[in-house]
Amino acid sequence: MRVASLLPSATELLFAIGAGPDVVGITHECDWPPDARGLPVLTASLIDHAGSGSGEIDRHVHAAVHQGSGIYALDAGRLSELRPDLIVTQELCEVCAVSYRQVESAVRELPGEVPILSLEPASLEDIMETAMVLGRSTGHEDGAARLVEQMRTRIAAVEALPPVEGGRPAVACVEWTEPLMAGGHWVPEMVRRAGGDDVLGAEGQRSEQVEWPDVLAAAPDAMVLMPCGFGLERSLACAGEVTGRPGFAELPCARTGRVAAVDGSSYFNRPGPRIVQGLELLAAILRTPVGEALPEGAAWVPLDRLSR
C-alpha cells in the first residue's frame, strides 16, 4: 500500500503502528519520527511565520482564510506522481492542515478511485481509535493494537499517581497567546486525567477564544502555555504576551510560580502517539516543586519580570 499523509499526527501514528514503509508522501510539518524526514513533501505554507509574533500570525491566518486563499498549498502534481492508494487528512480545521477541499480537488485528478480517510479525534479515546482505523486501513491492525495497549498502560499509570497535594488545582491551558485561546478537544481531558480541573476549556469541544477578564476570574492555580505549532523555545519566547497582562501577578499561579511552557507542537496540539507524553508532562507540572527541573518538553516560565 502507498499512503500519502497530509497530517503530522497521522504520519506519527502510521510509523508507530508499523506502517512507516507504506508512507510515500508527507507534509512540510511532518518532523517526527526521524525516519519520516526525507520523504517527498506534498504541502507548503503560504505564510512566512519566521520572526512573527502570535498576534501577527493570527492576523495573517485570518486574512487568508477570510479571502478564501487558504494558508497551505498542496502539490497536486507530485501527489499524482506518487500514485497513492490512500490519502489521510482531516476536515476539522483549515489552520491545522491543507484544506479538505484542496485534497478532494487533487484526488479528482488522480487515476482510479483513491479513498480519502479523514481523521477527526476529539478525545484520548478517539486518538486511540484513530490508530486502530489506520491499522485496519493499512493492514497493520496488530501494530495498532500494540500501540493502543501501550498508550492505555501509560494513561493508567498517570491516573494512578497520588493526588496533587492540596487538592485538585484549577488549571488554565493557553493554546494561543494573542488573541488568547483556551485548549480544547482532548486537552481538558488530559488536565483531568493528570489530576487537575481545566477552568477555561471543555472536554471534546473546540478550542475557543477567551477574554483576559475571564482568565482573571478563573484564578488558575497553574497555567500551561502550549501555543499551537510552537516548540518549547518559542512557547517560552511568547510567554510575556500572557505574563505582561494587567493583573497577571495577582493570579494564584503567578504568586506560586506554577506557570509552565511546553512543546505544544509535539505533545499537545497533535492527536498522535506522543499525546501520552503530554499527559505525563501535565502530571509532572502539577506535582513537581516549582524551581525543580521538569521533564524534557516543559520548563518553568521565569516570573521575575512580569512584562513583555
Backbone bond lengths (Angstrom), bond angles and torsions (degrees), N, CA, C in turn:
res aa  C-N    CA-C-N  psi(-1)  N-CA   C-N-CA  omega(-1)  CA-C   N-CA-C  phi
1 M - - - 1.467 - - 1.516 110.14 -
2 R 1.346 115.37 145.28 1.461 122.27 178.55 1.522 108.26 -117.60
3 V 1.343 115.65 117.46 1.463 120.93 -173.66 1.524 110.30 -115.18
4 A 1.330 116.11 130.13 1.465 122.12 171.64 1.523 107.27 -101.83
5 S 1.324 116.74 117.21 1.462 121.38 -178.18 1.515 109.42 -101.94
6 L 1.324 116.42 115.35 1.459 121.71 -179.77 1.526 111.38 -104.87
7 L 1.330 115.93 24.65 1.463 123.09 176.98 1.517 109.19 -140.57
8 P 1.323 119.06 127.55 1.470 120.11 175.95 1.526 112.85 -56.91
9 S 1.340 117.49 -39.72 1.464 119.80 -179.64 1.519 110.99 -66.00
10 A 1.331 117.19 -37.10 1.461 120.37 178.60 1.520 110.40 -67.17
11 T 1.330 116.44 -38.89 1.466 119.56 177.37 1.517 110.29 -59.73
12 E 1.330 116.78 -45.22 1.462 120.52 179.15 1.526 110.98 -61.53
13 L 1.330 116.69 -43.97 1.454 120.14 -179.62 1.519 111.60 -65.44
14 L 1.325 117.24 -42.01 1.459 120.44 -179.25 1.526 111.17 -60.29
15 F 1.322 116.20 -43.75 1.463 118.88 178.30 1.521 111.00 -68.42
16 A 1.324 117.22 -35.98 1.461 120.65 -177.39 1.532 112.44 -68.56
17 I 1.325 117.85 -27.87 1.466 120.14 -179.64 1.524 112.10 -92.88
18 G 1.339 116.41 0.24 1.452 120.15 178.29 1.507 115.02 97.11
19 A 1.331 117.42 8.14 1.462 121.30 -178.97 1.525 112.29 -95.86
20 G 1.325 117.49 11.51 1.462 120.01 179.85 1.517 114.08 -53.21
21 P 1.354 119.21 -43.85 1.462 119.66 -179.77 1.526 113.60 -62.65
22 D 1.338 117.21 -17.62 1.464 120.84 179.65 1.528 112.73 -83.55
23 V 1.329 116.62 -15.67 1.467 120.47 -175.62 1.526 109.23 -78.80
24 V 1.341 115.65 123.68 1.470 120.38 -177.20 1.519 112.62 -111.82
25 G 1.346 117.44 -13.62 1.456 120.56 -179.90 1.509 110.54 -154.28
26 I 1.348 116.30 146.79 1.461 121.69 -176.09 1.528 109.67 -137.10
27 T 1.336 116.71 -177.63 1.455 121.61 176.34 1.531 110.08 -96.21
28 H 1.331 115.31 168.79 1.462 120.45 178.28 1.525 111.59 -68.89
29 E 1.338 117.94 -13.62 1.460 121.40 -179.54 1.526 112.73 -100.63
30 C 1.309 117.82 0.85 1.466 121.28 179.29 1.524 109.27 -77.60
31 D 1.326 116.48 94.65 1.456 121.55 -176.10 1.523 112.94 -112.15
32 W 1.342 117.10 6.36 1.456 120.59 -179.87 1.524 109.36 -148.38
33 P 1.330 118.07 140.05 1.465 128.33 -0.42 1.524 111.28 -77.10
34 P 1.331 117.83 170.61 1.469 120.28 -179.48 1.522 113.25 -55.36
35 D 1.328 117.32 -30.54 1.469 120.09 -179.29 1.522 112.25 -64.44
36 A 1.343 117.44 -19.94 1.464 119.91 -179.61 1.523 111.97 -78.60
37 R 1.325 116.13 -23.79 1.456 119.41 -177.95 1.524 109.90 -66.63
38 G 1.288 115.84 137.56 1.457 120.09 -177.99 1.513 113.04 101.95
39 L 1.342 116.94 -13.85 1.459 119.35 174.93 1.526 109.94 -71.51
40 P 1.333 117.98 156.02 1.472 120.61 178.51 1.521 111.55 -55.33
41 V 1.335 116.20 133.35 1.463 122.37 -178.30 1.527 109.21 -98.14
42 L 1.333 115.71 129.23 1.460 121.34 -172.81 1.529 113.98 -106.16
43 T 1.312 118.32 -7.71 1.465 120.50 -177.73 1.527 110.69 -131.64
44 A 1.322 115.08 165.60 1.460 121.73 175.88 1.522 107.97 -150.92
45 S 1.322 116.42 149.87 1.457 120.89 176.57 1.521 109.51 -82.97
46 L 1.325 115.96 138.22 1.465 121.46 177.74 1.519 111.50 -93.14
47 I 1.342 116.34 -0.48 1.458 121.58 -179.94 1.520 108.35 -123.04
48 D 1.324 116.45 128.30 1.458 121.39 178.16 1.525 108.98 -85.29
49 H 1.345 116.82 108.91 1.464 121.38 -177.49 1.517 112.58 -89.82
50 A 1.304 118.14 -9.74 1.464 120.72 -173.81 1.527 110.53 -60.74
51 G 1.318 116.27 126.28 1.449 121.18 177.21 1.510 115.30 77.71
52 S 1.332 118.37 0.84 1.462 121.22 -178.56 1.516 110.91 -91.74
53 G 1.333 115.87 146.00 1.452 120.81 173.88 1.506 110.27 -78.94
54 S 1.331 116.18 167.38 1.463 119.25 -176.46 1.532 111.94 -64.80
55 G 1.324 117.20 -34.56 1.460 119.44 178.48 1.511 111.86 -65.22
56 E 1.325 117.22 -42.62 1.460 121.80 178.95 1.523 110.95 -65.76
57 I 1.322 116.81 -41.73 1.462 120.55 177.63 1.521 110.03 -60.90
58 D 1.325 116.42 -45.04 1.467 120.40 -179.92 1.524 111.42 -59.44
59 R 1.334 117.39 -42.49 1.469 120.25 -179.91 1.523 111.08 -64.42
60 H 1.323 117.17 -41.92 1.463 120.44 -179.81 1.530 111.09 -65.49
61 V 1.314 115.87 -42.91 1.468 120.02 -178.95 1.518 110.63 -63.84
62 H 1.341 117.20 -47.31 1.458 119.84 -178.27 1.528 111.67 -65.74
63 A 1.312 116.93 -35.40 1.466 119.59 177.83 1.518 110.71 -65.06
64 A 1.327 116.69 -42.84 1.462 120.37 -179.20 1.522 111.16 -65.72
65 V 1.331 117.08 -43.67 1.458 120.70 -179.96 1.521 110.57 -65.85
66 H 1.347 115.98 -41.59 1.463 120.28 179.81 1.523 111.72 -62.35
67 Q 1.321 116.54 -37.39 1.465 121.12 -179.27 1.527 112.44 -79.17
68 G 1.339 116.08 -6.97 1.453 119.91 178.29 1.510 114.55 79.86
69 S 1.332 117.50 10.28 1.464 120.32 -176.83 1.522 112.31 -88.16
70 G 1.359 117.20 -17.55 1.453 120.08 -178.17 1.512 110.97 74.19
71 I 1.317 115.86 171.83 1.467 119.92 -178.32 1.521 112.11 -118.23
72 Y 1.340 116.87 -0.60 1.460 120.70 178.37 1.521 110.11 -130.17
73 A 1.309 115.28 148.02 1.461 121.43 174.83 1.516 108.88 -109.49
74 L 1.318 116.63 141.74 1.461 122.82 177.37 1.524 108.58 -112.09
75 D 1.318 116.03 126.62 1.462 121.45 179.59 1.524 108.39 -82.66
76 A 1.342 115.37 87.82 1.463 120.45 -176.60 1.522 111.79 -64.19
77 G 1.326 116.65 -34.48 1.453 120.28 179.59 1.520 112.24 -63.13
78 R 1.319 114.91 -45.21 1.463 118.92 -179.88 1.522 110.77 -69.26
79 L 1.325 116.17 -35.32 1.459 120.16 176.99 1.522 109.67 -59.80
80 S 1.315 116.62 -43.30 1.460 120.97 179.28 1.525 111.29 -63.74
81 E 1.321 116.61 -40.53 1.460 120.62 179.88 1.530 111.75 -63.30
82 L 1.315 117.29 -30.75 1.464 121.33 -177.54 1.525 113.00 -78.24
83 R 1.322 117.97 -14.13 1.466 123.77 176.40 1.534 112.74 50.07
84 P 1.318 118.15 58.39 1.471 119.19 -178.54 1.524 112.57 -70.36
85 D 1.325 115.64 148.05 1.462 121.73 172.20 1.522 110.98 -92.82
86 L 1.338 115.78 -17.01 1.463 121.65 -178.52 1.519 108.65 -151.74
87 I 1.336 116.09 137.63 1.462 121.56 175.54 1.521 107.93 -119.19
88 V 1.317 116.22 128.46 1.467 121.51 -179.23 1.523 109.11 -109.33
89 T 1.329 116.81 127.14 1.467 121.20 -178.68 1.525 108.90 -151.46
90 Q 1.341 116.91 -159.25 1.458 122.97 178.80 1.522 109.72 -151.04
91 E 1.313 116.47 159.79 1.468 122.43 -179.58 1.514 112.92 -113.51
92 L 1.336 117.11 -13.56 1.458 121.28 -167.21 1.516 114.11 -65.58
93 C 1.349 117.71 -42.45 1.462 119.75 -168.46 1.522 111.20 -142.09
94 E 1.339 117.14 121.75 1.457 121.22 178.99 1.521 111.91 -77.20
95 V 1.346 116.63 -9.80 1.455 120.34 177.25 1.529 110.41 -85.44
96 C 1.339 115.60 -24.60 1.467 120.06 -175.20 1.518 113.14 -85.41
97 A 1.321 117.63 -27.18 1.461 120.53 -175.75 1.517 109.21 -161.86
98 V 1.322 115.36 169.84 1.454 120.68 177.85 1.527 109.18 -54.49
99 S 1.327 117.63 142.36 1.462 120.58 -172.63 1.524 111.76 -66.70
100 Y 1.318 114.54 149.05 1.464 120.71 -179.60 1.529 110.23 -62.19
101 R 1.325 116.83 -34.91 1.463 119.93 179.35 1.524 111.43 -62.12
102 Q 1.336 116.77 -39.80 1.457 120.46 177.14 1.520 110.70 -62.57
103 V 1.320 116.24 -41.70 1.458 120.23 -179.46 1.526 110.06 -64.85
104 E 1.333 116.60 -45.91 1.466 120.27 178.82 1.522 111.38 -58.79
105 S 1.316 116.24 -42.45 1.465 120.55 -179.97 1.523 110.79 -62.66
106 A 1.331 116.55 -43.31 1.468 120.02 -179.79 1.516 111.43 -67.09
107 V 1.333 117.41 -37.15 1.462 121.25 -178.22 1.524 111.08 -66.35
108 R 1.333 116.58 -32.80 1.467 119.22 178.92 1.526 112.21 -61.41
109 E 1.329 116.84 -22.39 1.458 121.29 -179.60 1.527 112.37 -89.08
110 L 1.324 116.89 -6.81 1.458 120.23 -179.05 1.527 110.57 -84.15
111 P 1.321 117.44 148.72 1.462 119.87 176.79 1.524 110.87 -70.31
112 G 1.323 116.29 143.92 1.453 120.21 179.55 1.517 111.75 74.37
113 E 1.331 115.03 -166.87 1.457 121.19 179.55 1.525 108.80 -111.71
114 V 1.320 115.95 103.56 1.456 120.97 -179.59 1.528 108.21 -95.94
115 P 1.322 118.33 117.88 1.467 120.40 -178.49 1.526 112.20 -69.31
116 I 1.326 115.12 145.71 1.461 122.53 174.28 1.517 107.59 -111.00
117 L 1.309 116.22 122.68 1.458 121.66 178.00 1.515 108.67 -102.96
118 S 1.336 116.64 113.64 1.460 121.69 -179.26 1.517 109.92 -98.80
119 L 1.323 116.69 124.23 1.457 122.49 -177.80 1.527 109.76 -103.89
120 E 1.333 117.05 126.74 1.469 120.80 -175.49 1.524 111.76 -135.59
121 P 1.324 119.91 56.59 1.469 120.08 -178.74 1.523 112.23 -70.23
122 A 1.340 115.94 147.32 1.464 120.91 177.60 1.520 111.86 -129.42
123 S 1.334 117.49 1.36 1.467 121.41 -178.13 1.517 108.86 -151.06
124 L 1.327 116.08 170.43 1.463 119.79 176.87 1.525 110.61 -62.53
125 E 1.316 116.44 -39.79 1.471 119.59 177.82 1.527 109.84 -62.47
126 D 1.319 117.52 -40.36 1.466 121.12 177.78 1.525 111.24 -61.74
127 I 1.327 116.41 -39.57 1.467 119.77 -179.66 1.521 109.99 -63.21
128 M 1.319 116.33 -42.03 1.459 119.55 178.86 1.525 110.95 -68.26
129 E 1.327 117.37 -36.78 1.458 120.04 175.99 1.526 110.58 -66.37
130 T 1.340 116.68 -34.05 1.463 120.66 175.73 1.521 110.58 -59.52
131 A 1.331 116.23 -40.89 1.465 119.98 177.16 1.523 110.36 -60.61
132 M 1.326 116.69 -41.24 1.460 120.05 179.64 1.526 111.28 -67.78
133 V 1.331 117.10 -38.89 1.466 120.79 177.51 1.529 110.47 -61.05
134 L 1.331 115.79 -44.56 1.458 119.59 177.55 1.526 110.88 -64.32
135 G 1.329 116.73 -37.76 1.458 120.21 177.95 1.519 111.84 -61.77
136 R 1.329 115.91 -45.61 1.462 119.50 179.65 1.526 111.56 -66.99
137 S 1.326 116.47 -34.28 1.468 120.70 -176.44 1.517 112.95 -75.41
138 T 1.335 116.58 -22.62 1.468 120.38 -175.29 1.521 113.41 -114.65
139 G 1.314 117.28 0.93 1.452 119.46 -178.11 1.515 113.72 79.32
140 H 1.319 117.14 22.34 1.467 121.25 179.98 1.525 110.18 -121.70
141 E 1.330 115.76 45.00 1.461 119.76 -176.44 1.525 112.03 -65.83
142 D 1.336 117.41 -36.74 1.469 119.52 178.90 1.525 110.88 -64.11
143 G 1.332 116.79 -42.02 1.456 120.14 178.22 1.516 111.55 -64.19
144 A 1.330 116.13 -37.62 1.461 120.16 178.07 1.523 110.57 -65.83
145 A 1.328 116.24 -40.85 1.467 119.86 179.70 1.523 110.91 -63.86
146 R 1.328 116.94 -39.03 1.469 119.78 177.88 1.521 110.88 -65.19
147 L 1.330 116.60 -41.93 1.458 119.77 179.16 1.529 110.50 -62.14
148 V 1.315 117.00 -46.22 1.468 120.91 -178.72 1.522 110.38 -62.21
149 E 1.325 117.33 -40.07 1.462 120.01 177.81 1.523 111.15 -61.75
150 Q 1.333 116.95 -42.10 1.467 120.85 178.05 1.527 110.95 -63.63
151 M 1.336 116.29 -42.02 1.462 120.04 -179.93 1.523 110.42 -64.13
152 R 1.326 116.96 -43.62 1.467 120.46 -179.69 1.531 111.00 -62.37
153 T 1.329 116.19 -39.46 1.464 120.36 179.90 1.522 110.70 -62.54
154 R 1.322 117.11 -43.42 1.466 120.56 -179.13 1.530 111.04 -70.76
155 I 1.322 117.31 -37.45 1.464 120.42 176.94 1.529 109.92 -62.53
156 A 1.324 116.20 -44.19 1.466 120.47 179.33 1.519 111.48 -62.85
157 A 1.338 116.77 -36.21 1.467 119.94 179.21 1.529 110.99 -64.58
158 V 1.320 117.00 -38.07 1.467 120.40 177.46 1.524 109.94 -66.38
159 E 1.317 116.46 -44.36 1.461 119.65 -178.29 1.529 112.20 -67.09
160 A 1.333 116.90 -20.59 1.463 121.01 179.74 1.523 113.03 -87.14
161 L 1.331 117.55 -2.60 1.461 120.62 179.47 1.531 110.50 -64.29
162 P 1.325 118.00 153.10 1.462 119.83 175.48 1.527 110.64 -58.31
163 P 1.318 117.93 148.70 1.469 120.14 178.62 1.522 111.32 -57.48
164 V 1.326 115.34 154.15 1.460 120.44 176.75 1.524 108.76 -64.44
165 E 1.320 115.87 133.83 1.466 120.36 -179.23 1.524 110.41 -58.72
166 G 1.305 116.44 131.85 1.463 120.86 179.48 1.513 113.88 90.52
167 G 1.328 117.80 1.01 1.460 120.35 179.39 1.519 112.57 100.85
168 R 1.308 116.38 172.97 1.458 121.61 -176.26 1.538 110.26 -66.97
169 P 1.335 117.44 119.03 1.462 119.37 -178.57 1.525 112.46 -78.39
170 A 1.316 115.28 150.03 1.464 121.44 171.16 1.534 107.63 -78.73
171 V 1.324 116.70 126.07 1.465 121.74 -172.86 1.524 110.51 -121.55
172 A 1.329 116.05 133.13 1.459 122.04 174.98 1.524 108.75 -111.08
173 C 1.322 116.51 121.81 1.466 121.83 178.26 1.527 108.58 -107.50
174 V 1.328 116.04 117.88 1.464 121.82 -175.41 1.527 108.86 -102.08
175 E 1.324 116.22 112.61 1.468 121.51 -176.92 1.521 112.30 -91.78
176 W 1.321 117.41 -14.21 1.468 122.30 173.49 1.509 106.69 -156.19
177 T 1.337 116.51 148.72 1.459 119.40 -171.51 1.528 114.48 -101.64
178 E 1.326 118.47 -31.38 1.471 121.18 176.09 1.523 109.45 -143.22
179 P 1.355 117.53 104.64 1.466 127.38 -2.42 1.527 110.63 -73.00
180 L 1.303 115.11 165.88 1.455 119.96 -179.87 1.521 110.27 -71.16
181 M 1.333 115.68 129.34 1.460 121.39 176.13 1.523 108.00 -126.39
182 A 1.310 115.95 135.67 1.458 120.77 176.66 1.515 109.79 -91.66
183 G 1.321 116.79 140.10 1.451 120.55 177.88 1.517 111.32 -62.64
184 G 1.325 116.29 136.62 1.461 121.22 -179.76 1.511 111.40 -125.18
185 H 1.348 116.07 -155.00 1.455 122.98 -178.77 1.530 110.88 52.60
186 W 1.326 117.14 -113.13 1.475 122.01 -175.14 1.528 113.32 -86.64
187 V 1.334 118.74 -12.21 1.464 120.62 -174.23 1.532 112.34 -64.18
188 P 1.346 120.69 -49.19 1.474 118.59 178.34 1.531 112.36 -59.75
189 E 1.323 116.74 -33.86 1.468 119.74 176.20 1.528 110.37 -65.14
190 M 1.332 116.89 -40.49 1.456 120.46 177.51 1.523 110.90 -60.41
191 V 1.321 116.32 -41.29 1.467 120.58 178.20 1.525 110.05 -60.60
192 R 1.320 116.16 -46.23 1.469 119.77 -179.34 1.528 111.16 -61.55
193 R 1.318 116.75 -46.61 1.460 120.26 -178.42 1.538 111.22 -67.42
194 A 1.342 116.38 -26.99 1.465 120.23 179.50 1.514 112.56 -79.64
195 G 1.357 117.43 -11.90 1.452 120.05 176.15 1.505 115.42 115.26
196 G 1.354 117.57 8.61 1.453 120.33 -179.92 1.516 112.26 -122.82
197 D 1.325 115.61 -176.55 1.463 122.68 177.00 1.521 108.47 -124.57
198 D 1.330 116.50 120.51 1.459 120.87 179.00 1.521 109.28 -73.04
199 V 1.339 116.94 125.85 1.466 120.45 -175.61 1.522 112.87 -103.11
200 L 1.342 117.70 0.96 1.467 120.18 -179.38 1.523 113.10 -120.55
201 G 1.324 117.44 -36.34 1.459 121.12 -176.16 1.515 112.19 -105.86
202 A 1.351 115.27 167.44 1.461 121.78 179.06 1.522 109.43 -123.37
203 E 1.312 116.51 136.60 1.457 120.86 -178.00 1.528 111.57 -58.06
204 G 1.334 115.20 132.55 1.456 121.09 175.83 1.508 114.97 77.32
205 Q 1.335 117.58 -1.59 1.459 121.32 -178.63 1.523 110.64 -102.34
206 R 1.317 116.40 159.39 1.454 120.82 -179.63 1.521 111.59 -63.83
207 S 1.319 115.34 155.74 1.460 120.20 171.79 1.525 108.55 -63.97
208 E 1.320 116.73 135.87 1.464 120.63 -175.29 1.518 111.14 -125.94
209 Q 1.330 115.29 149.15 1.454 119.99 174.23 1.524 108.98 -72.03
210 V 1.326 116.04 139.02 1.459 121.38 178.87 1.525 109.12 -125.67
211 E 1.299 115.87 151.69 1.451 121.36 177.79 1.523 109.70 -91.11
212 W 1.322 116.28 148.97 1.460 120.27 -177.55 1.528 112.52 -58.92
213 P 1.344 120.59 -40.15 1.472 119.14 176.90 1.532 112.69 -57.96
214 D 1.343 116.86 -30.77 1.460 119.34 177.93 1.530 110.86 -67.62
215 V 1.334 116.22 -36.25 1.466 120.14 177.46 1.523 109.63 -66.25
216 L 1.321 116.10 -44.60 1.464 120.14 178.86 1.525 110.70 -60.27
217 A 1.337 116.21 -41.17 1.458 120.44 -179.05 1.528 111.11 -68.28
218 A 1.328 117.32 -31.90 1.461 121.21 -179.50 1.521 111.78 -71.74
219 A 1.334 117.24 -23.19 1.463 123.10 176.53 1.534 112.55 46.66
220 P 1.331 117.77 60.33 1.471 118.82 -176.87 1.521 113.30 -65.42
221 D 1.332 115.04 141.23 1.458 121.63 174.59 1.525 110.87 -79.14
222 A 1.324 116.63 -23.53 1.458 122.40 178.17 1.526 108.20 -143.07
223 M 1.322 115.56 146.38 1.463 120.62 177.91 1.526 107.83 -131.66
224 V 1.333 115.01 136.16 1.460 120.93 179.31 1.521 108.34 -124.30
225 L 1.329 115.59 121.15 1.460 121.56 179.63 1.518 108.30 -93.94
226 M 1.333 116.44 117.90 1.461 122.12 -176.58 1.529 110.65 -137.05
227 P 1.358 118.10 56.64 1.463 119.66 -177.78 1.516 112.69 -52.63
228 C 1.318 115.14 134.92 1.461 121.38 -174.69 1.524 111.30 -61.75
229 G 1.313 116.41 124.37 1.449 121.80 177.40 1.510 114.84 86.66
230 F 1.332 117.94 -2.53 1.467 121.56 -177.84 1.522 110.47 -98.35
231 G 1.336 115.27 141.42 1.448 120.97 170.14 1.516 109.88 -81.52
232 L 1.333 117.17 -178.09 1.458 121.12 -175.19 1.521 112.01 -61.75
233 E 1.322 117.59 -45.62 1.464 120.44 -176.99 1.518 111.66 -60.12
234 R 1.338 116.52 -43.55 1.462 119.07 -178.73 1.530 110.98 -73.30
235 S 1.318 117.51 -31.51 1.467 119.99 175.66 1.526 110.38 -62.91
236 L 1.334 116.15 -42.49 1.464 120.05 176.92 1.523 111.43 -64.09
237 A 1.333 116.04 -37.75 1.465 120.16 -176.74 1.521 112.44 -65.22
238 C 1.328 117.51 -30.08 1.470 119.26 -178.09 1.530 112.05 -99.55
239 A 1.313 118.27 8.99 1.462 121.23 -178.61 1.523 112.24 -59.71
240 G 1.348 116.44 -33.38 1.453 120.14 -179.51 1.512 113.75 -61.37
241 E 1.333 117.11 -21.30 1.467 120.43 177.86 1.525 111.22 -68.92
242 V 1.329 115.86 -15.12 1.470 120.77 174.68 1.521 110.65 -107.02
243 T 1.328 116.46 -48.63 1.460 119.07 -176.15 1.522 113.13 -68.63
244 G 1.327 117.11 -17.37 1.458 120.24 179.25 1.514 114.25 -87.03
245 R 1.310 117.85 0.27 1.469 120.37 -178.03 1.533 111.12 -77.72
246 P 1.320 116.56 150.07 1.470 120.46 -178.79 1.527 111.42 -58.54
247 G 1.294 116.40 132.18 1.450 121.03 175.95 1.516 114.66 88.60
248 F 1.342 117.27 -5.07 1.462 118.31 -178.40 1.527 111.38 -60.29
249 A 1.322 116.40 -41.83 1.470 120.27 -175.23 1.520 112.47 -61.24
250 E 1.343 117.77 -20.96 1.455 120.62 -179.39 1.520 112.79 -88.42
251 L 1.318 118.38 -8.31 1.461 120.50 179.84 1.529 110.03 -67.21
252 P 1.327 117.72 146.90 1.466 119.98 177.61 1.526 113.02 -55.11
253 C 1.322 117.87 -39.64 1.464 120.18 -179.01 1.522 111.51 -65.65
254 A 1.337 117.52 -32.95 1.464 120.34 177.96 1.520 111.13 -74.66
255 R 1.325 116.15 -38.29 1.465 119.39 -178.49 1.537 111.66 -66.37
256 T 1.342 116.22 -32.36 1.467 119.57 -179.89 1.529 112.63 -96.21
257 G 1.341 117.16 -11.04 1.463 120.91 -179.14 1.510 114.56 81.91
258 R 1.334 117.56 9.96 1.458 119.48 -177.63 1.536 110.10 -87.14
259 V 1.332 113.74 66.26 1.467 122.37 176.07 1.520 106.70 -124.96
260 A 1.303 117.02 119.65 1.462 121.40 -175.34 1.514 110.74 -125.16
261 A 1.318 115.01 150.35 1.462 122.25 171.13 1.518 107.13 -111.14
262 V 1.330 115.53 148.98 1.463 120.09 -178.58 1.520 110.21 -134.47
263 D 1.313 114.58 166.19 1.458 121.86 172.04 1.525 106.51 -80.39
264 G 1.329 115.35 86.43 1.459 120.26 -176.00 1.514 112.54 -64.64
265 S 1.326 116.79 -39.19 1.461 120.58 -177.43 1.518 111.70 -58.49
266 S 1.318 117.50 -41.19 1.454 120.92 -175.86 1.522 113.66 -82.33
267 Y 1.357 117.32 -38.34 1.459 119.74 -164.70 1.526 116.10 -120.23
268 F 1.339 118.20 -4.25 1.460 118.76 -177.61 1.525 113.80 -134.52
269 N 1.317 118.38 -40.00 1.456 120.96 -174.67 1.521 113.35 -78.42
270 R 1.317 116.70 -31.05 1.474 121.38 -176.62 1.525 110.88 -94.74
271 P 1.324 117.74 126.00 1.471 120.03 178.02 1.527 111.53 -82.54
272 G 1.324 115.04 68.83 1.451 121.26 -178.92 1.508 111.21 -125.12
273 P 1.324 118.20 -168.57 1.473 121.11 -176.02 1.516 113.99 -63.21
274 R 1.350 117.99 -27.04 1.470 119.38 -177.82 1.526 112.79 -78.12
275 I 1.331 116.64 -0.64 1.467 119.39 176.85 1.530 110.04 -61.06
276 V 1.331 116.96 -28.45 1.469 120.43 178.46 1.521 110.07 -67.60
277 Q 1.320 117.39 -35.57 1.463 119.17 175.54 1.523 110.13 -65.47
278 G 1.326 116.98 -34.77 1.458 120.18 174.66 1.518 111.23 -61.27
279 L 1.329 116.81 -41.56 1.460 121.20 177.04 1.530 110.38 -60.58
280 E 1.320 116.57 -42.52 1.465 120.65 178.51 1.524 111.32 -65.66
281 L 1.341 116.68 -35.87 1.470 119.94 176.62 1.525 110.77 -64.62
282 L 1.329 117.00 -43.08 1.467 120.33 178.31 1.524 110.64 -59.86
283 A 1.316 116.33 -44.65 1.463 119.77 179.72 1.521 110.79 -61.09
284 A 1.334 116.82 -38.52 1.465 120.38 179.16 1.523 110.88 -68.58
285 I 1.315 117.80 -40.81 1.465 121.37 179.92 1.529 110.71 -60.64
286 L 1.317 116.60 -36.76 1.459 120.35 -178.22 1.525 112.92 -78.78
287 R 1.346 117.91 -16.08 1.462 120.66 -174.19 1.525 114.78 -117.97
288 T 1.329 118.03 -18.61 1.461 120.81 -177.61 1.527 110.23 -78.71
289 P 1.323 118.68 130.67 1.470 119.79 175.51 1.522 110.93 -56.79
290 V 1.313 116.31 135.69 1.463 120.86 -179.00 1.522 109.49 -58.29
291 G 1.296 116.23 132.55 1.456 121.75 -179.19 1.509 112.74 103.01
292 E 1.330 116.32 -25.44 1.463 119.18 176.15 1.534 109.42 -80.87
293 A 1.315 115.90 157.07 1.464 120.47 -175.25 1.524 111.40 -66.29
294 L 1.319 114.49 136.82 1.450 121.24 173.49 1.530 108.98 -93.87
295 P 1.326 118.32 160.74 1.467 120.19 177.67 1.525 111.44 -61.39
296 E 1.317 115.42 161.30 1.465 120.91 178.98 1.526 109.99 -54.98
297 G 1.326 115.28 134.35 1.458 120.11 -178.36 1.509 113.77 104.60
298 A 1.360 116.44 -4.02 1.469 120.56 179.26 1.516 109.15 -144.56
299 A 1.331 115.88 153.31 1.467 120.83 178.83 1.524 108.52 -156.21
300 W 1.325 115.23 149.20 1.463 119.37 174.94 1.520 109.93 -72.04
301 V 1.312 116.39 141.77 1.466 121.99 177.17 1.524 108.59 -84.87
302 P 1.336 118.22 123.12 1.477 119.44 177.44 1.530 110.36 -62.01
303 L 1.313 116.51 127.46 1.463 120.16 -176.58 1.530 111.70 -112.98
304 D 1.331 117.57 17.04 1.461 119.17 179.95 1.520 111.45 -73.35
305 R 1.361 115.63 -21.74 1.479 119.11 177.33 1.523 107.37 -125.13
306 L 1.302 117.56 98.51 1.456 121.21 -178.98 1.517 109.40 -86.97
307 S 1.329 115.83 65.96 1.467 120.60 178.52 1.506 108.23 -153.39
308 R 1.340 114.87 165.99 1.465 119.80 -177.94 1.507 110.04 -79.42
